[in-house]
Amino acid sequence: MTSPDTEVRYGPHSFIAALATIAIVETATWMWFPYWIADLYVFGLATAIVVPTGFFMSQSGGIKTAQVGRGMLIGYLATPLTIALAVIPPVVIIQLLRLV
């Protein structure tokens, strides 16, 4: 069993889809960040829409559609990783040092 070339799996359509997903989901997440309880609901709703859509598109038979689906899934990882890397460590450090 061989996998297809990376040019077929990931191409310019994947890149554009990842950029668009990052721009839309990150902007919405950071706009709602002061209202973090509402942010959790909005992020959950976005997850319920974007992840299955990207998964089913990535499993489709068309090359461009599959590339867009993979790009959506890759781009969607940016939001939880941004929160995990940019928000949680400073909060933990501040709590450990008892600065607040």
C-alpha positions in Angstrom: 0.0 0.0 0.0 1.5 3.3 -1.1 0.4 6.8 -0.3 0.0 9.3 -3.1 2.6 12.0 -3.7 2.6 14.9 -1.3 1.9 17.3 -4.2 -1.4 15.4 -4.7 -2.2 15.3 -1.0 -1.2 18.9 -0.1 -1.2 21.6 -2.7 -2.1 25.3 -3.0 -5.7 24.5 -2.3 -4.7 23.1 1.1 -2.6 26.2 1.8 -5.4 28.6 0.9 -8.0 26.6 2.9 -5.7 26.5 6.0 -5.1 30.3 5.8 -8.8 31.0 5.5 -9.7 28.7 8.3 -7.0 30.2 10.5 -8.1 33.7 9.7 -11.8 33.1 10.4 -11.6 30.8 13.5 -8.7 32.7 15.1 -10.4 36.0 14.6 -13.7 34.8 16.0 -11.9 33.1 19.0 -9.9 36.2 19.9 -12.8 38.5 19.5 -14.8 36.4 22.0 -11.8 35.9 24.3 -12.9 38.5 27.0 -16.2 36.6 27.2 -14.5 33.2 27.7 -17.6 31.3 28.6 -19.3 32.4 25.4 -16.0 31.7 23.6 -16.2 28.1 24.7 -19.7 27.8 23.2 -18.7 29.5 19.9 -15.6 27.4 19.7 -17.7 24.2 20.3 -20.1 25.3 17.6 -17.3 26.0 15.2 -15.8 22.6 16.0 -19.1 20.9 15.3 -19.2 22.5 11.9 -15.6 22.8 10.6 -14.1 19.5 11.8 -16.7 17.1 10.3 -16.9 19.2 7.1 -13.1 19.1 6.7 -12.9 15.4 7.5 -15.6 14.4 4.9 -14.1 16.7 2.3 -10.6 15.1 2.9 -12.1 11.7 2.4 -13.8 12.6 -0.9 -12.7 11.3 -4.2 -11.8 14.7 -5.8 -8.2 15.8 -5.5 -9.0 19.5 -5.0 -11.8 18.9 -2.6 -9.6 16.5 -0.5 -6.9 19.2 -0.4 -9.3 21.8 0.8 -10.6 19.4 3.5 -7.0 18.7 4.7 -6.3 22.4 4.7 -9.3 23.0 6.9 -8.3 20.4 9.4 -4.7 21.7 9.5 -5.9 25.3 9.9 -8.3 24.4 12.6 -5.5 23.1 14.8 -4.1 26.7 15.0 -6.7 27.9 17.5 -6.3 25.3 20.3 -2.5 25.3 19.8 -2.4 29.1 20.0 -4.4 29.0 23.3 -2.2 26.1 24.6 1.0 27.9 23.8 0.2 31.6 24.3 -2.3 31.6 27.1 -1.9 28.6 29.4 1.9 28.9 30.1 1.9 32.5 31.2 -1.2 31.8 33.5 0.6 28.8 35.0 3.8 30.8 35.6 2.0 33.7 37.1 0.1 31.3 39.4 3.3 29.5 40.4 5.1 32.7 41.1 2.1 34.1 42.9 2.3 37.4 41.1 -1.4 38.0 41.1 
